[in-house]
């Protein structure tokens, strides 16, 4: 009997938030089979799906660094997957790979579009979508190439309790900087200080936030990592030191057309303080990945870098609900959906 495959395709382009049952459509049908493979291809089943803020931009019909997901196409996304069959000499049945197969349970992957999983000492499988995946590569390369934090400098990170921001702050601390994290709850702020070693953590939802930021940056900001945009970016600009470096990674406050996406009213400070503001995409610095993975793996093994995951279980159907956590501020660390437990094979326990 043919195996059933589930996948989510884009049903309509959202104007604001993702809406379960409307933005995406769950489709069911026969899964691809080993008989369909051509030389170089592999057949995989998804184990974990990465959910990322960038997904909101991928569904917009607008010019960007990747073509927009088209209506009726499988929603884009990175996965940790298990090889079911292979016509590629680099992997065999049962191997674990990372691949950008999207929101689907089973897929055929072309040669060159997957990487065999290598989990270093101190790491775990899900790190391949987190600190050892594009999340960690984003944090490392953005700091290394643009932020360039130095010992004694003040580094401020918005979205600091998220997957990328939490790694950014820890790397900056390892570089000897004084690190201030901005997050959306007191619990997250306590986690940043008590668990990750941030020097200061500020709750941007408090009425006193701007005063708190000023008090925490008496010598102003040397490096600002922006995951949020909007009013928080505006506040950071007001505290920027001369020749500060602003690493522009994301603007989640405006992704859903929220009221905080009005624009920045104090950009003149960029001129007055000679600020360098530079946007980047992690793919820009792919040549740095080997060094980044080696150094991050070393920190993990030594216990110098910590990570936190929010893994939503229950299969692919949970994805369209789970992704809302990113935009409602309900996640801490990396957000993943467990499509299938690594301890299961075709529904049977190992």
C-alpha positions as CSV (number, residue, x, y, z in Angstrom):
1,X,0.0,0.0,0.0
2,X,1.4,3.4,-1.0
3,X,2.5,5.7,1.8
4,X,0.5,8.9,2.2
5,X,2.3,12.2,2.1
6,X,1.1,15.4,3.8
7,X,2.3,18.8,2.7
8,X,1.4,22.4,3.2
9,X,1.1,24.7,0.2
10,X,0.6,28.4,0.1
11,X,-3.1,29.1,-0.3
12,X,-3.1,32.9,-0.1
13,X,-0.7,35.7,0.7
14,X,-1.4,37.1,4.2
15,X,-1.9,40.8,4.7
16,X,-1.1,40.6,8.3
17,X,-0.6,37.5,10.5
18,X,-0.5,33.9,9.2
19,X,-4.0,32.5,9.7
20,X,-4.3,28.7,10.2
21,X,-6.7,27.2,7.7
22,X,-6.4,30.2,5.4
23,X,-2.8,31.1,4.6
24,X,-1.8,27.5,4.0
25,X,-3.6,24.4,2.6
26,X,-2.9,20.9,3.9
27,X,-2.7,18.5,0.9
28,X,-2.6,14.7,1.1
29,X,-1.6,12.3,-1.6
30,X,0.7,9.4,-2.5
31,X,4.3,9.9,-1.3
32,X,7.1,9.8,-3.8
33,X,8.9,6.4,-3.9
34,X,12.3,5.0,-4.4
35,X,11.4,3.8,-7.9
36,X,11.1,7.5,-9.0
37,X,14.7,8.3,-8.1
38,X,17.2,9.4,-10.7
39,X,21.0,9.2,-10.3
40,X,22.2,11.6,-7.6
41,X,18.9,11.9,-6.0
42,X,17.7,10.8,-2.5
43,X,14.3,10.1,-1.0
44,X,13.9,11.5,2.5
45,X,11.3,11.8,5.3
46,X,11.3,14.9,7.5
47,X,12.0,14.6,11.2
48,X,12.2,18.2,12.3
49,X,11.1,21.4,10.5
50,X,12.7,24.8,11.3
51,X,10.3,27.7,11.8
52,X,11.9,31.1,11.2
53,X,10.8,34.8,11.1
54,X,12.1,35.0,7.5
55,X,9.2,32.8,6.4
56,X,6.8,35.8,6.6
57,X,8.9,37.6,4.0
58,X,9.1,34.6,1.7
59,X,5.3,34.6,1.1
60,X,5.2,38.2,0.1
61,X,5.0,38.9,-3.7
62,X,7.9,41.3,-3.5
63,X,11.5,41.5,-4.7
64,X,13.8,39.9,-2.1
65,X,16.9,37.7,-1.7
66,X,14.9,34.6,-2.7
67,X,12.0,34.3,-5.1
68,X,8.6,34.5,-3.3
69,X,6.8,31.2,-2.6
70,X,4.1,30.9,-5.2
71,X,0.5,30.2,-4.6
72,X,0.1,26.4,-4.7
73,X,3.8,25.7,-4.0
74,X,5.0,23.8,-0.9
75,X,5.9,26.3,1.8
76,X,9.7,26.8,2.0
77,X,11.6,25.6,5.1
78,X,14.7,23.8,6.3
79,X,14.5,20.3,7.8
80,X,16.5,17.5,9.4
81,X,15.5,14.4,7.4
82,X,16.2,10.7,7.2
83,X,17.2,9.0,4.0
84,X,14.6,6.4,2.9
85,X,16.4,5.5,-0.4
86,X,19.4,6.7,-2.2
87,X,20.9,6.9,-5.7
88,X,23.7,9.0,-4.4
89,X,27.0,7.5,-3.4
90,X,27.5,10.0,-0.6
91,X,24.6,8.8,1.5
92,X,22.7,5.5,2.2
93,X,19.4,4.5,3.6
94,X,19.0,5.5,7.2
95,X,21.5,8.4,7.1
96,X,20.4,11.7,8.5
97,X,20.7,14.8,6.3
98,X,19.7,18.5,6.4
99,X,17.8,19.7,3.4
100,X,15.5,22.6,2.4
101,X,12.5,20.4,1.4
102,X,9.9,22.6,3.0
103,X,6.7,21.8,4.8
104,X,6.3,18.2,3.6
105,X,6.7,14.8,5.1
106,X,8.4,13.1,2.2
107,X,10.4,14.5,-0.7
108,X,12.9,13.8,-3.4
109,X,16.1,15.8,-3.0
110,X,18.5,16.6,-5.8
111,X,22.3,16.1,-5.7
112,X,23.9,19.1,-4.1
113,X,20.7,20.2,-2.2
114,X,21.4,18.3,1.0
115,X,24.2,17.8,3.5
116,X,25.0,14.7,5.5
117,X,24.4,15.3,9.2
118,X,27.5,15.7,11.4
119,X,26.9,16.2,15.1
120,X,30.1,17.2,16.9
121,X,31.0,16.5,20.5
122,X,28.7,18.5,22.8
123,X,26.1,18.9,20.1
124,X,22.7,17.3,19.5
125,X,20.8,16.5,16.4
126,X,18.5,19.5,16.5
127,X,21.5,21.8,16.7
128,X,21.8,21.3,12.9
129,X,18.8,23.6,12.5
130,X,19.9,25.9,15.4
131,X,23.3,26.9,16.7
132,X,25.1,24.7,14.1
133,X,22.7,25.6,11.3
134,X,21.7,28.8,9.6
135,X,20.7,30.3,13.0
136,X,24.2,30.0,14.4
137,X,25.8,30.9,11.0
138,X,23.7,34.1,11.0
139,X,24.8,35.1,14.4
140,X,28.5,34.3,13.9
141,X,29.0,35.8,10.4
142,X,27.0,38.9,11.1
143,X,29.1,39.7,14.1
144,X,32.3,38.6,12.5
145,X,31.8,40.5,9.2
146,X,29.8,43.6,10.3
147,X,29.5,44.0,14.0
148,X,33.1,43.2,14.9
149,X,32.7,43.5,18.6
150,X,35.7,44.3,20.7
151,X,36.6,43.7,24.3
152,X,35.1,46.4,26.5
153,X,32.6,47.6,23.9
154,X,28.9,47.8,24.5
155,X,26.8,45.5,22.3
156,X,23.0,45.7,22.4
157,X,20.8,42.9,20.9
158,X,17.1,43.2,20.2
159,X,15.0,40.0,20.0
160,X,17.7,38.7,22.4
161,X,15.7,35.7,23.6
162,X,15.1,34.4,20.1
163,X,17.1,31.8,18.3
164,X,19.6,34.1,16.6
165,X,19.7,36.9,19.2
166,X,20.5,34.6,22.1
167,X,23.5,33.2,20.2
168,X,24.6,36.7,19.1
169,X,24.7,37.9,22.7
170,X,26.7,34.9,23.9
171,X,29.3,35.3,21.1
172,X,29.7,38.9,21.9
173,X,30.3,38.0,25.5
174,X,32.9,35.5,24.4
175,X,34.6,38.3,22.5
176,X,34.8,40.3,25.7
177,X,32.0,42.8,25.1
178,X,29.5,44.1,27.6
179,X,26.2,42.8,26.4
180,X,22.7,44.2,26.8
181,X,19.7,42.1,25.6
182,X,16.3,43.4,24.8
183,X,13.3,41.0,25.2
184,X,9.6,41.0,25.7
185,X,9.1,39.7,29.2
186,X,10.7,39.6,32.6
187,X,11.1,35.8,32.4
188,X,13.0,36.1,29.2
189,X,15.2,38.9,30.7
190,X,16.0,36.7,33.7
191,X,16.9,33.8,31.4
192,X,19.3,36.1,29.4
193,X,21.1,37.2,32.6
194,X,21.0,34.1,34.7
195,X,21.5,31.4,32.1
196,X,23.3,33.1,29.2
197,X,25.4,35.6,31.0
198,X,24.2,38.8,29.5
199,X,25.2,41.8,31.6
200,X,21.9,43.6,31.4
201,X,18.5,42.6,30.0
202,X,15.6,45.1,29.3
203,X,11.9,44.4,28.9
204,X,10.8,46.7,26.0
205,X,7.2,46.3,27.0
206,X,7.8,48.4,30.2
207,X,6.9,52.1,30.1
208,X,10.3,52.9,31.4
209,X,12.1,51.1,28.5
210,X,13.7,54.1,26.9
211,X,14.9,55.5,30.2
212,X,16.2,52.0,31.1
213,X,18.1,51.8,27.9
214,X,19.6,55.2,28.4
215,X,20.7,54.2,32.0
216,X,22.2,50.9,30.7
217,X,24.2,52.7,28.0
218,X,26.0,55.6,29.8
219,X,28.9,55.3,27.3
220,X,26.4,54.7,24.4
221,X,26.2,51.8,22.0
222,X,29.1,50.5,20.0
223,X,27.4,47.6,18.2
224,X,23.6,47.1,17.8
225,X,22.2,43.9,16.4
226,X,18.7,44.5,15.0
227,X,16.2,41.7,14.9
228,X,13.1,43.9,15.4
229,X,13.2,47.3,13.7
230,X,10.5,49.8,14.5
231,X,10.5,51.8,17.8
232,X,13.2,49.7,19.3
233,X,15.6,50.5,16.5
234,X,14.7,54.1,16.9
235,X,15.5,54.0,20.5
236,X,18.9,52.3,19.8
237,X,19.8,55.0,17.3
238,X,19.3,57.6,19.9
239,X,21.9,55.9,22.0
240,X,24.5,55.2,19.3
241,X,28.1,56.1,19.8
242,X,30.1,57.8,17.1
243,X,31.1,55.2,14.4
244,X,28.7,52.6,15.9
245,X,28.0,49.5,13.8
246,X,24.4,48.5,13.3
247,X,23.9,45.0,12.1
248,X,20.6,44.8,10.3
249,X,19.4,41.2,10.5
250,X,15.6,41.5,10.7
251,X,12.6,43.7,11.4
252,X,10.0,41.4,12.8
253,X,8.0,44.2,14.3
254,X,6.8,45.2,10.8
255,X,6.6,41.8,9.1
256,X,2.8,41.5,9.7
257,X,2.0,45.1,8.9
258,X,1.8,46.0,12.6
259,X,1.5,49.5,14.0
260,X,5.3,49.4,14.8
261,X,6.2,49.3,11.2
262,X,5.9,53.1,10.7
263,X,9.4,53.8,9.9
264,X,12.3,55.4,11.7
265,X,12.1,59.1,12.5
266,X,15.6,59.8,13.7
267,X,17.8,58.5,10.8
268,X,19.6,61.8,10.8
269,X,21.6,60.4,13.7
270,X,23.2,58.0,11.2
271,X,24.9,61.0,9.6
272,X,25.6,62.9,12.8
273,X,27.3,60.0,14.5
274,X,28.7,58.4,11.3
275,X,26.9,55.2,12.0
276,X,27.5,52.2,9.7
277,X,24.2,50.4,9.1
278,X,24.5,47.2,7.0
279,X,22.0,44.6,6.1
280,X,23.0,41.1,5.3
281,X,21.8,37.6,4.5
282,X,23.5,34.6,6.0
283,X,24.1,33.2,2.5
284,X,26.4,36.2,1.8
285,X,29.1,34.7,4.0
286,X,28.9,31.0,3.2
287,X,32.7,30.8,3.0
288,X,32.8,31.4,6.8
289,X,30.6,28.5,7.7
290,X,33.3,25.9,8.3
291,X,35.1,28.3,10.8
292,X,31.9,29.2,12.4
293,X,30.8,25.6,13.0
294,X,34.2,24.7,14.3
295,X,34.3,27.5,16.8
296,X,30.6,27.2,17.9
297,X,31.0,23.4,18.3
298,X,34.0,24.1,20.5
299,X,32.1,26.5,22.7
300,X,29.2,23.9,23.0
301,X,31.6,21.2,24.0
302,X,33.2,23.4,26.6
303,X,29.9,24.6,28.0
304,X,30.6,28.2,27.0
305,X,27.6,28.6,24.8
306,X,24.1,27.5,25.6
307,X,20.9,27.1,23.5
308,X,17.3,26.6,24.2
309,X,14.7,25.0,21.9
310,X,10.9,25.0,21.7
311,X,9.9,21.8,20.0
312,X,6.3,21.5,19.0
313,X,5.2,17.9,18.7
314,X,2.3,16.4,16.9
315,X,3.4,16.2,13.3
316,X,3.3,18.5,10.3
317,X,-0.2,19.6,11.0
318,X,1.1,21.7,13.9
319,X,3.3,23.9,11.8
320,X,0.7,26.5,10.8
321,X,-0.2,27.0,14.4
322,X,3.3,26.8,15.8
323,X,4.7,29.5,13.5
324,X,2.5,32.1,15.2
325,X,4.7,31.8,18.3
326,X,7.4,33.7,16.5
327,X,5.2,36.8,15.9
328,X,3.4,36.7,19.2
329,X,6.6,36.5,21.2
330,X,5.8,33.1,22.7
331,X,9.0,31.3,22.0
332,X,12.4,31.4,23.7
333,X,15.3,30.1,21.6
334,X,14.9,28.0,18.4
335,X,11.4,27.0,17.3
336,X,11.0,23.6,15.7
337,X,8.2,21.2,14.8
338,X,8.8,17.5,15.3
339,X,7.4,15.9,12.1
340,X,8.4,12.5,13.2
341,X,10.5,11.2,16.1
342,X,14.0,10.1,15.1
343,X,13.3,6.9,17.1
344,X,10.5,5.9,14.8
345,X,10.9,4.1,11.4
346,X,7.8,4.1,9.2
347,X,5.7,4.4,12.4
348,X,7.4,1.5,14.2
349,X,9.6,2.0,17.2
350,X,13.3,1.1,16.8
